[in-house]
């Protein structure tokens, strides 16, 4: 996934909802919360993906 900041991700996630949200502004806060939950999940996934884990068989080589 390309590196995007929070505002860019939020804009992309809400882009297709702009017309419906303009018609029903009370749903905008909900849509933003959903988009922020998606951003948080993506951020956590990226963080976990970049954590250092031993390669397969590394324990045997170092032990």
trRosetta pair geometry for C-beta under 8 A, 3 or more apart (Angstrom, degrees):
i j d omega theta_ij theta_ji phi_ij phi_ji
1 4 7.9 -78 154 8 98 97
1 42 6.9 -106 119 -167 174 117
1 46 7.0 -92 55 -83 124 117
4 8 4.1 -121 -176 90 107 126
4 9 5.0 133 107 -55 123 84
4 12 7.4 -8 167 -1 166 138
5 8 5.2 93 55 10 70 103
5 9 7.2 -138 98 -4 34 91
6 9 5.8 -60 -148 39 30 109
6 10 6.1 30 156 -20 66 108
6 39 6.0 74 -134 -176 78 150
7 10 5.7 -52 -144 37 30 112
7 11 6.3 34 155 -21 63 106
8 11 5.7 -54 -149 35 30 113
8 12 6.4 28 154 -17 65 106
9 12 5.8 -57 -148 38 31 109
9 13 6.2 27 157 -17 67 109
9 35 7.5 158 130 172 86 100
9 38 7.8 -159 161 102 116 101
9 39 5.0 120 115 -105 142 110
9 42 7.4 -159 -146 60 149 150
10 13 5.9 -58 -144 39 28 109
10 14 6.1 7 163 -2 65 115
10 32 7.1 23 -155 -139 115 79
10 35 5.3 96 -132 138 69 135
10 36 7.1 11 -100 -73 106 70
10 39 6.7 -25 -65 -53 76 143
11 14 6.3 -71 -142 48 23 97
11 15 6.2 50 155 -60 63 92
12 15 5.7 -26 -147 -13 29 120
13 34 8.0 -162 156 105 130 86
13 35 4.0 144 105 -131 142 109
13 38 6.1 155 -119 68 149 143
13 39 7.5 -106 -20 -51 151 95
14 17 5.1 -75 -161 50 60 110
14 18 6.7 89 144 -62 84 73
14 21 7.2 -4 -170 -14 104 156
14 31 6.0 98 -116 143 100 120
14 32 7.1 3 -80 -87 136 64
14 35 5.7 -39 -51 -69 92 156
15 18 6.4 -26 -167 -24 33 109
17 20 5.5 -65 -161 53 67 105
17 21 5.0 63 141 -25 92 112
17 31 5.5 -176 132 -150 162 150
18 21 5.9 -64 -141 43 23 108
18 22 6.2 29 158 -27 63 106
19 22 5.7 -51 -147 29 29 113
19 23 6.8 22 155 -13 62 105
20 23 5.7 -60 -153 39 35 109
20 24 6.3 -20 164 29 71 104
20 27 7.2 -42 134 77 96 146
21 24 6.5 -77 -133 67 31 70
21 25 6.6 66 169 -105 69 44
21 27 5.9 -126 -116 83 72 99
21 28 4.8 89 -164 -85 116 85
21 31 6.0 -77 -91 17 126 158
22 25 7.2 10 -145 -70 24 80
24 27 4.6 40 115 5 109 116
25 28 5.4 -22 -165 -9 56 119
26 29 7.4 -43 -178 20 43 101
27 30 5.3 -59 -162 43 58 115
27 31 5.8 59 143 -25 83 105
28 31 5.6 -57 -145 38 32 111
28 32 6.2 33 156 -20 67 105
29 32 5.8 -53 -147 35 30 112
29 33 6.5 32 152 -20 63 105
30 33 5.7 -55 -151 35 32 112
30 34 6.5 31 152 -18 66 104
31 34 5.7 -52 -148 36 33 112
31 35 6.3 32 153 -18 65 107
32 35 5.6 -54 -146 39 32 111
32 36 6.2 32 155 -19 65 107
33 36 5.7 -55 -145 38 29 110
33 37 6.4 34 153 -22 63 103
34 37 5.7 -53 -151 32 31 113
34 38 6.6 33 150 -18 63 103
35 38 5.6 -52 -153 34 34 113
35 39 6.4 36 149 -19 66 104
36 39 5.4 -49 -145 36 36 114
36 40 6.3 40 153 -21 66 103
37 40 5.7 -51 -147 35 31 113
37 41 6.4 32 153 -19 63 105
38 41 5.7 -55 -149 37 31 110
38 42 6.3 30 153 -17 65 106
39 42 5.8 -55 -147 38 30 111
39 43 6.2 33 154 -21 65 107
40 43 5.6 -54 -146 36 30 113
40 44 6.3 30 155 -18 64 106
41 44 5.8 -53 -146 38 30 110
41 45 6.3 34 153 -21 63 106
42 45 5.6 -53 -147 36 31 114
42 46 6.4 30 155 -17 65 105
43 46 5.8 -55 -149 37 29 109
43 47 6.3 32 152 -21 64 106
44 47 5.6 -52 -146 34 32 114
44 48 6.3 28 156 -15 65 106
45 48 6.0 -58 -149 39 28 107
45 49 6.1 31 153 -24 64 110
46 49 5.5 -54 -144 35 30 116
46 50 6.4 17 161 -10 64 110
47 50 6.3 -70 -152 42 26 101
47 51 7.0 41 149 -42 62 95
48 51 5.7 -36 -153 3 38 116
54 58 4.1 -145 -176 64 101 134
54 59 6.0 67 150 -49 158 80
55 58 4.5 105 56 -42 75 119
57 60 5.4 -49 -168 35 65 114
57 61 6.5 62 140 -21 82 102
58 61 5.7 -58 -150 37 39 110
58 62 6.1 16 161 -4 73 112
59 62 6.4 -70 -145 47 26 96
59 63 5.6 22 161 -25 66 121
60 63 5.9 -58 -131 34 24 110
